[in-house]
Amino acid sequence: MLTRLVISNYALIDSLELDLGNGLSIITGETGAGKSIILGALSLLLGQRVDTKVIRNNDKKSYIEATFDVKNYHFQSFFKENDIDYDNICIIRREILPNGRTRAFINDTPVTLALLADLSIRLVDIHSQHSNTLLLRSDYQLSVIDNLSQNQLLLEEYSEVYKKYIADLNKLNSHIEKIEKLKADQEYYSFQLNSLTALNLKAGELEDLEKQQKRLENISDVKDCIWSVMNILEDGENSVISGLSSVTQYLTKLGKIEEDSQQLSERVESILIEVKDIYETVSQQNDSLVDDPNELERIEERLNSIYSLFQKFRVNSVEELLEIQSNLENSISEIEQSDFEISALQKEVDTDLVKITKLADEITKVRKKTADAFAKELLSIAQPLGMKNLVCQINFDKVKYNKQGQDQVHFLFAFNKSQNPMPIEHTASGGEMSRLMLCIKTIIAKRMNLPSIIFDEIDTGVSGEIANRIGEMMKSISKNIQVIAITHLPQVAAMGHCHYKVYKQDVGEQTITNIIELDEEQRVREIAGMLGGRVVDEAAINNAKSLLKH
């Protein structure tokens, strides 16, 4: 529950601290005293947008801080999932800096505004007359039924299956779209693939062909060079090999006379062996040279074909062409196997659909049962609040599967005899709508694990016995959750377990809003003032005491 509220430098509030207890807390005050300012500050913790005009003193920041006792509300998983330290006491805070920027904190941990709002709506429900419009929305009506159905586990199971169904359906549709596009281009792909496979390309082939081309184009010069080398090494007069052989003979002979010359003979012998090997290599190269114009023509034709593919596919290597060829082969293969793959994906979608249909039917069954019980309970609570002829009818329309199932809910009401039930916007007055919302909140409060609820002048426009019943209803709700009620009705104010008064006062050149908790005597006078207006006489005092007593 909300145990403490601190507001600083906000609108007419300089500094305000409010300690709250459980049960029903009443807040009263004259019109314009600042009750809506306090509520507006608290609503900023729910993620509402900030107007920098609310900063009272532009030289310092404005902040709103609320402390909640959450030990009985099972928020541990929320804090763990969001990496926030958990404690039985939860402090949420929003700061508004003079430059207009805002900061949000949960237990002193900086968080996004979205995360602050996500937690805040689990901590407090602020209901004002403006909130009555929620009752017009089909999604809110459905949420009411789901809250009462206590079918969260079933909805979570459905949600997981639904997510898988949507993912599988998207995958199927995406694959079908892809295959249709591939099929539209299949003839073109086949044409491109044929132009590639016809050449039977091989990695590294281009470099070999260009090397052979260069060799064949210059074969005369190559042969002349080889012949000259062979002639110098052995075939000509005074060849190198012949000369080295003679040198070897002389050094060998010399070595028999001069021992030191023996090494020289071995060195020349080694050189002679190497020169002979060079000669053999060059000779083999010469034998392999064939001056074949047809071979050169063939190589040039193949090179031209490859260069043409380079230009066609806008690449610069055979390896890139081979990659394109592989991709085309994969695309055509995918087309050929598409019927099997689509069939497998469709089977998965059909399986998902069977599961979500079963779960959605179960959810609908639970909702309809809950709706019947809710309608009966709503009538029993609402009729004593001046709506004795109220008729409530809850209709279900089956819609396309969505995150919540297959149901669209319509609350229909009739407030007068012989009137057909219709949507509430066509039948209810503002006061009737407020009382209906109070009744719905009363029913929900019995089952919701919500720490606090705030009613902001929801009792406007009623009086007498109905006002008494509204006060009793709020007090009944406070048995389950903390209730804070802002009211102008003395009958409702008298029902509170504690009573706070909002007031304005002039301090120097400024007017500020503040709040105090009333003691027993102050409370009597406040309720007497609500009963008798400006004049608080003995009759009003006695009337106030009577209200408080009963």
BELZIVEN-V797724 format. One line per field, one symbol per residue. ss: DSSP state (@ for helix, = for strand, . for the rest). phi: phi as a letter, one per 40 degrees, with the letter a starting at -180 (. if undefined). Layout:
ss->???
phi->???
This chain:
ss->.=========..=======....=====......@@@@@@@@@@.......@@@=......========......@@@@@@.......========.....=====..===.@@@@@@@@@@@=====@@@@@@@@.@@@@@@@@@@@@..@@@@@@@@@@@@@@@@@@@@@@@@@@@@@@@@@.@@@@@@@@@@@@.......@@@@@@@@@@@@@.@@@@@@@@@@@@@@@@@....@@@@@@@@@@@@@@@@@@.@@@@@@@@@@@@@@@@@@@@@@@@@@@@@@....@@@@@@@@@@@@@@@@@@@@@....@@@@@@@@@@@@@@@@@@@@@@@@@@@@@@@@@@@@@@@@@@@@@@@@@@@@@@@@@@@@@@@@@@@@.....============..==========.......==@@@...@@@@@@@@@@@@@@@@......=====.......@@@@@@@@@@@@@@....=====...@@@@....==========..========..@@@@@@@@@@@@@.....@@@@@@@@@@@@.
phi->.cbabbbbfbfcccabbbbbbcgbbbbbicdgchccccccccccccgccbbcccccbccacbabbbbbcbcbbfcdcccccbfbccacbbbbabbbcdcgcbbbbbfgccbccccdcccdccbabcbbdccccdccccccdccccccccfbdccccccccccdcdcccccccccccccccccccbdcccccccccccccfcbcgcdccccccdccccbcccccdcccccccccacccfcccccccccccccccccccbcccccccccccccccccccccccccccccccbcbdccccccccccccccccdcccfbbacccccccdcccccccccccccdccccccccccccdccccccccccccccccccccccccccccccdccgbcccbbbbbbbcbcdacchbbbbbcbbbbbcgbccbdcccbcccccccccccccccccdcbccbcabbbbfccdgbagcccdcccccccccccbbcbbbcabccccdccccabbbcabacbgcbbbbaabcccccccdcccccccbgccbcccccccccccccc
